[in-house]
Amino acid sequence: MKTVFSLDGFFSMKRLTYVLLFSAAALITSCGRLMEEHSTSTPVAMTSTAAIVTESPTLTSTLTATPSSTSTLTNTPSPTPTITPTPTPTSTPTLQPISLSNIHHLKEVFRIGKGTINGLAWWPDDQTLAVTTYAGIFLYDGDTFEQIEYIEPPENLTSFYIALSPDGRTVASAEQSDNFIHLWDATTGQVIQVLDGHPNDVIALAFSPDNAYLASGGYQRPVQLWDVNTGEVIQTFQGRTEYLDFSPDGEYLVSAGAGNPYKDPGRVWEVSSGKLISSFPNLYNPYNPRFLISTDGKLIYSEWDQGWGIHVRDMQTGKLINSLADCCWGSINFSSDGKRIIIGGDPVKIWDIETDNLTTLKEGVRVSGYLLLSPDGSKLVSGAGTLFVWDLETGQIQTTIGGFSESTDAVFSPDSKRLTVSGSSRIWDRDSGMLNVYKFCGYVLGFSPDGRLISSTCSEQGEDGAYHTYACLFDTTTCEEVLRFEGELEQWTSSPTFSSDGNLFALAHGADWRGEGKWNIWVWDTIDGKIKFSLTHPRFYSLAFSPDDSYLAVGGSKTLRFIDPQSGEVQFEDFQTSPIRELLFSPDGNLLISAGYSNIQAWNTNTFEKSFSFPFGIQNLNGIDISPDGTMLASIHTPYEVRILRLWNLITGESVYTLEGDHLNFGKVRFNRDGSLLATTGLSTKGMQIWDANSGDLLWTYERTPTYNAEDIINFSPDGQLLTFVGRDGAVRVFAACDKECPHQEFGEQAENR
């Protein structure tokens, strides 16, 4: 994970903020800041310390996964979940630990976040702001910016890439893992047509200005032009593509290449003939198009690499007309009259295209992420996780629109009472239903063993103008920083972990996010914050304290070390045949499991001898987990297109069973609290599956959305009552086995006063 270098809430590699679901009737606290309420619904209290938020006024359905018939080792796929109306609860539901006996009652009880934003647009009436995310389309009043409608994609249709037609009537959506494009009605959510025949994965979509055509493209070529009415391909254009757009008159299609800006340049195509008109080098911007087309369709404004500037080119010839150097590191967009370009950053700048004059909107105002100007040019909507609405006359924030996120993991506190999502500074409390917004200055790393403290990275700008990053501890009750650890961290951090007694905190940090080169491993005393010892490790991958804190295990490129956590001395070192990707101690601490690409080894921690070796002769080990009683080990392997789940006996060292199939959702694996169930989730395939851990029978399937390949995309709470699943649409879904119908909340809404 990447540490933070700005103070505007940008986190991880894509620098997106994360917003959690809250119950608006409960008090929203933020250590000195009050959160603006956006709902009048009342939280429904749950026994066993759980709180479920009541249904949203914008969506009243609950997603219910349909249990499958018992499968054998031939892996018969289970039925797809169905959507059923949410009944009014007649009494308070009771939560029990999820187990073999109640797995068929497992339901989604709430969802955190509205998904990852992939576009901003004004509805054709110029009075409505449309925010498209991978979870659907959210509409907001253009004056008050209150949410007025949510348009959910059709049932069981994942919409990782979405385009809205200019007339606002049709939505085109595609999922990167297949070649289908779905057209659906923007008002009813019903599928109108399915476009079948794109030769490779679809990652870019664009409607023509007259709504008649749809362009689709992807990494592997080509770009295709579809007739929306007939569903036929009428034109094909070559070239790798990550972004598409039509000229205002619809005569030209511009595609932005993927990868190298010169090997995969932007291209201008004549729609009628399919002829390549011109090309231009183009660079990556994760929040906005790599290019802008002028309102008269004559010029292209593209980013370039000489100091993060803008190139202005003639669309017909590709000839360079003008440049603006050293102007921008963030997003760019046109003013409503097309005569100015607004440039995100700190400060915000406006470039007058005709006079070549560059002015500053307001010193000290940082605008980042997506940029969209209101039709009258008076307001600017910007952001990624939280959208900020700026008054351009005063340079002040008018309001904020929250709830959007790009969550990649969700972690419970040791007492199961708190849930932090994607390392953000927002933590949901189960007892009260509150969303506590902590004043962390960086990326949340994890909870201390007693749940009282949270570790975080803190980035501050020094007198030299550069940002300096440190590790810190915050009190979860007072929201105050209680300790700043000694030493400045490098750019990337990994494997934050507390010792079992909470007296030590270890963290690895380095300059290369892939773990390449020398990484520093620092161990601090959590009382005084001093570095107890430090060491370097080649190509670091994993850290783990033993349950009794006797050892700190360190895994990296072909090296396994047992470290004395008090002195830092190496107690044992072994050289492996493949890099160690994951380390897990058994619950009693007598075994250490080291998992590499081509083998899994079990080490006796008392003798440092190898107890077992589980060779599987294939690469791409993706995840492991140990059963709560320490007797079983589950491992996931993903060689090429095949997905494999293996269960090993840690007492005998023998394989219990193997499940294999290209249709299975094997990416990460977790045991439930009593070890009777295995939850697995896919890499790019849809959803989550739950298996009988003893027999390997498939018991339950959820197929609403694909997932990321992150460590904590699925997790059982320590008390076993909840199961979290992080979808690739950016939302976190929480499941519970209710003895009665569970109330359901689809999306969280939050506005922040900054």
RAKA-V505373 format. One record per backbone hydrogen bond with DSSP energy under -1.0 kcal/mol. CO is the residue of the C=O (numbers start at 0). NH is the residue of the N-H. Records with the same first field share a line. If there is no record, write none. Layout:
BEGIN
CO->NH / NH
END
This chain:
BEGIN
0->492
10->15
22->25
28->436
43->51
46->49
49->45
51->43
55->58
59->85
61->83
62->107
63->81
71->74
81->63
83->61
101->104
102->105
104->737
106->735
108->744
109->733
111->731
114->404
115->133
118->131
120->129
122->125
126->141
127->122
128->139
129->120
130->137
131->117
132->135
135->132
136->150
137->130
138->147 / 148
139->128
140->144
145->140
148->138
150->136
153->156
160->173
162->171
164->167
168->185
169->164
170->183
171->162
172->181
173->160
174->177
177->201
178->197
180->194
181->172
182->191 / 192
183->170
184->188
189->184
192->182
194->180
203->216
205->214
207->210
211->227
212->207
213->225
214->205
215->223
216->202 / 203
217->240
222->236
223->215
224->233 / 234
225->213
226->230
231->226
234->224
236->222
242->255
244->253
246->249
250->270
251->246
252->268
253->244
254->266
255->241 / 242
259->263
265->279
266->254
267->276 / 277
268->252
269->273
274->269
277->267
279->265
289->302
291->300
293->296
297->314
298->293
299->312
300->291
301->310
304->306
307->327
308->303
309->323
310->301
311->320 / 321
312->299
313->317
318->313
321->311
323->309
330->343
332->341
334->337
338->352
339->334
340->350
341->332
342->348
344->366
347->360
348->342
349->358
350->340
351->355
356->351
358->349
361->364
366->344
369->382
371->380
373->376
377->391
378->373
379->389
380->371
381->387
382->369
384->403
386->400
387->381
388->397 / 398
389->379
390->394
395->390
398->388
400->386
402->113
408->421
410->419
412->415
416->429
417->412
418->427
419->410
420->423
422->443
424->437
426->435
427->418
428->432
432->22
433->428
435->426
437->439
440->458
442->456
445->454
447->450
451->475
452->447
453->473
454->444 / 445
455->471
457->469
459->467
461->464
465->461
467->459
468->488
469->457
470->484
471->455
472->481 / 482
473->453
474->478
479->474
482->472
490->2
491->509
493->507
496->505
498->501
502->525
503->498
504->523
505->496
506->521
507->493
508->519
509->491
511->514
516->538
518->536
519->508
520->534
521->506
522->531 / 532
523->504
524->528
528->485
529->524
532->522
534->520
536->518
537->556
541->554
543->552
545->548
550->545
551->562
552->543
553->560
554->540 / 541
555->557 / 579
557->575
558->555
559->573
560->553
561->570 / 571
562->551
563->567
568->563
571->561
573->559
581->594
583->592
585->588
589->604
590->585
591->602
592->583
593->600
594->580 / 581
597->615
598->595
599->613
600->593
601->610 / 611
602->591
603->607
608->603
611->601
619->637
622->635
624->633
626->629
630->649
631->626
632->647
633->624
634->645
635->621 / 622
636->643
638->641
642->660
643->636
644->658
645->634
646->655 / 656
647->632
648->652
653->648
656->646
658->644
663->665
667->680
669->678
675->692
676->671
677->690
678->669
679->688
680->666 / 667
686->681
687->701
688->679
689->698 / 699
690->677
691->695
696->691
698->67
699->689
701->687
704->686
705->727
711->409
712->725
714->723
716->719
719->97
721->716
722->734
723->714
724->732
726->729
728->115
729->406
730->726
731->111
732->724
733->108 / 109
734->722
735->106
744->110
750->35
END
